Amino acid sequence: MEAALQKIASQTWYGTNADAEGFQGIASLLPFKNSPMVIDAGGTAASTATSVFAIRTDIQAVQYAWGQNGKISNGEIVHCEQYASNMSKYWGYAQPITGYVGLQVPTLQCIGRICNITAENGKGLTDGLLSQLLELFPVGKKPTMLFMSQRSLGQLRRSRTATNGTGAEAPYPDSVFGIQIYPSEAIINTEAVLAAA
């Protein structure tokens, strides 16, 4: 079940790049560094790029559309042959899980992206980039969630200066500007660097 939910998460961000038979993802709706609702962090290092995604969720904004009244069916657990990535066979347990899910994005003003965040010096995630992203959203329609990789969360923490009497480093943030942060394993640090349209 966890693997199935991770696959849905990957599909949410990367769409048909994650699974060609799935729904379009948020990245495919914001495909260029100069697309509306996109801020470019300016990184250029190939295969080290990632994104931060901001979404507004509610009945008139971003939400999953579940088929069969949201029913997810677990099949019988069976002992069967499995295949490793090198196509070698081994025995293991499998369980089919079926369900139907789509992604509702009624307008681009419900989603935003910071792209080209890389491991390069000065091209990581900062509060300044997040502030620029939030400025793109209409008044009264700010995002309700921010999703990022664990590396981006670490970059955000390191970009901050701790202001406490103990001298301890700044803690990992769990929100920014009142918006909850959700680190996600489904957001990769090996995206292609986005170009202009």
Secondary structure, 3 states (H helix, E strand, C coil): CHHHHHHHHHHHHHHHHCCCCCCCCHHHHCCCCCCCCEEECCCCCCCCEEEEEEECECCCCEEEEECHHHCCEECCCEEEEEECCCCCEEEEEECCEECCEEEECCCHHHEEEEEEECCCCCCCCCHHHHHHHHHCCCCCCCCCEEEECHHHHHHHHHCCCCCCCCCCCCCCCCEECCEEEEECCCCCCCECCCCCC
